[in-house]
Each structure stands twice: as structure tokens, then as C-alpha cells.
Amino acid sequence: MKKYTITIRLHSSISSNLKILKKEFEESTILLNALILTLSSYKELSDLFILNNNIKPGFLLLANKIELRTTKKLYTPIIEDLIIRIIPISHGG
């Protein structure tokens, strides 16, 4: 089975020592599950982004110029390497 790399880049306005996270997943993994598993690896980020096994509201999740939450792409299997940018909705600019 193929593996793909998910890279998460946190916006500079997010208060965290970590700004880039990377993890490999099998191609059948649902993108939301990959995000939650990656963010859950760090308590600081888990507390900030995850609630009830989902990404908290108030953040844009962008990959390939597409917002993943509103387009329902979060619920599809991973089919390629992705760079996902997490941006707070109120990032100030």
C-alpha cells in the first residue's frame, strides 16, 4: 500500500513552538483522521485544535488552495502528499 506525507504548517499567529509537523499515512487513511493523529501527538496542539475527536471551529484548513472543511475534503482518503495550512479565522490580516 502506498504512503503519503501530510505536512501541517501552523500560521505565525498561532502561539506554539511547533510550526511544521510531518507524518506518513497509508493512502486509505481519511484526511481528518490523519490530522487528528498528527496534532494529537503534541498535547499543546491537541488542546488547541481538537475537541471531541474533531478539529475545533475557528480555523481554516487549506491545501492546494482549497478549504478542506467546507468542501468536505476532510472526509476523503489521502491520495497524495499534502501540505495543510492551519490559519485562525481571526488571524488579523
Secondary structure as UniProt FT lines:
FT   STRAND          3..10
FT   TURN            12..13
FT   STRAND          20..26
FT   TURN            27..28
FT   HELIX           31..40
FT   HELIX           43..49
FT   STRAND          50..51
FT   TURN            52..53
FT   STRAND          54..55
FT   STRAND          59..63
FT   TURN            64..65
FT   STRAND          66..67
FT   TURN            68..72
FT   HELIX           73..75
FT   STRAND          82..88
FT   TURN            89..90
//
